[in-house]
């Protein structure tokens, strides 16, 4: 196994005392590992698969809250755990995995840096990039011989009219998240919505997904408003939010604020005592730190020991991407891109992913079908698909675009 990282030092959320305790525990574990000896390959290496984790340095936007750490190592420890899991079987089969972590700097050209990696023969790319960046890379000549795994972008168009046959999407789409949340609200009979959308482009995209989901599950949106206040909510929320939410009869306030610019300030400040759901309050997500069922506690603990922080959805998606490659290589005993892709999109593929059901890929658009977690800040509330939402082939396909709805034509 080879792990290489290029980038800044990693952010942490542990106290100095906790970090010191973790260092002592690491030293003790290292002693025990030396005593029992390292795990060697039981046979010669016959297949070595090289993976690139590609990300881009970002300008850090101002934040209304200082509670959450700014992470610059998302994905790293998820991949690290995925490699360890792949080698559990790989050591006995002669299958090795090497990963290189590449962070393109702000002043560097993403396309140029990508082409340098292609020239070196890399075929597997895990992309921690936004939608436009993913599309830019996918449109370069000869990339059909490369397999991409999208672990961040949730835009629906990547799974529909802009889909590519060599891009598999681990991150759930906006529509999958919206459907997961809506199913739970339907089960609770909270069917009258007040929808609040932020000014950002991505806020509108998720809001559109929520409206599509509302129509799909016969939800009535009583009111729609755009949040366009520019004042500092830390000082004005107690005054602005009650006025903003006054005069509407609804069951739940549904908010689309992906950057977290105002959504947290809606909680407990609405004119009427109402629940807040969406991007704040009760949220749909692919992974959450409070998730403990189906062996997730083991994954959470392993991740914390390695990283000193909580696992994020990007970390989880990166782990799934590496495990997908490892499972395919193990099953078909090949790391040829076309064979791996065909197997991943086949009915034979499926891996356990700490969510109670095996996850697999939709053959019509490359999206990973997976349960959606419904969680509050400190509690797991539910998991979608909800009981009673049926489908002829897989209940997971009640989340997001089903095959008849998809405009993707790559299959």
Steps between C-alpha positions, in 0.01 A plus 500: 500500500624845412345825624622841388345836589581843362339796676488700820497367856175340610238676711396352834212539741652324806639678805873495576439252781306269271769519234766408757291203616459388139876525442563278803244249373662505154842429652357208696330356190824539303686298765241224480521495119878459514465218751265301277680593178369671188246341268688386194354392169448124513574478127684711244327816377330417172268804476584851614225762461593867512241762596512880492301708748468838328381813679530876456604765749212735582460853624350466847176704519412695815294301747229601744617233744841411640378168642582280202863453398614584148626172356764466232537123526150383409522167323853414615412281797201346323734380228753384759236278664383376160853392410534316831172319435600409143830355622322273747424277202759641260798369699385143444428549129809701408300821442662827609359855496688828472343842547638845424327808640522806275375844603510749214597844632293813441749635247534167312290387204292192582488373143879525456570321827250229408661444159838452665352217705334346194833503315649301788241228440260547791153359426301531823411847631299579813379857449440744784398774257198714412270432206665730245845362582379141460342579164818678386707188564246258355493685167874465441590262215581138590347517848268212407790276598486652852251428778392792719331483840315816607503533879376858545277650231127438551369677191226311320625589152809281546260204529272610216559714192871551580570139604814323382546125470833508683383698806356314798334711768553401863359824640118491500326742266291791620192302398602197706547715810173685439306175451653346813389799708156524337423134562559554871282813506223309323521222761462764772211658307681835484371589156469879506832669425639850527802490266784749555779515239834674531648729232778262389478297178530171689223608738269533201606160364417325826179702531397381152566142613282555807217634284528203264488266798200684645310452174606134482371422851196734490629762742342845502743793506299773671759773455835558324737780591858592420729602787685807377585683823856635518508597867705312761255240633697456818363840598170524312356144479271545801337790320512395134400130514161544678397769251619286206296195609187678623163457330543152348321181613735205456625179667874529440744768388711349221827683438755482218823662621796282401767746614340541842467876464164539675330164555620443858351833603149390398488236775300603810432847358201444270177687578316172561669205682596295193758237407782599264620240246715493186858618507467593869300353787397153387724420202531224238858382449710206382694484830470653845710488814205372708446194278568181700287221349616207286862516615532874437638549852802290400556719194456819701752384761757390242470833324534701822810309605666580168387858450407652834176635356157388383444326169329723240288398197803563274716271717231233483460533122877472454498179706218357285689588180814314612297204625315487167827473310634241745188285487499506119870409475450217747197357324616517135876471568578787265554875525424586138278808499230373265465171686486678837236744378284226347514298821415800720190570290392136498253324729787295646657800676405601852687587819401544862531867592381525862146597402311174535477429125761429238575798278529467122507715188210591273582379153310786335697791650785369716348622828567300816167387640518529876284571806475863609551584868259747662676667792496795737816655641543242776262217412423253223127528438422263213628337182335521157353335299219495752288192556210486256672674207518210255682441171487204256877435513660690790347726766820703478385610155216695659772755580604727215452446128367156413583351161179614322560858629867518403615699197844335513566306179846352548401136558 
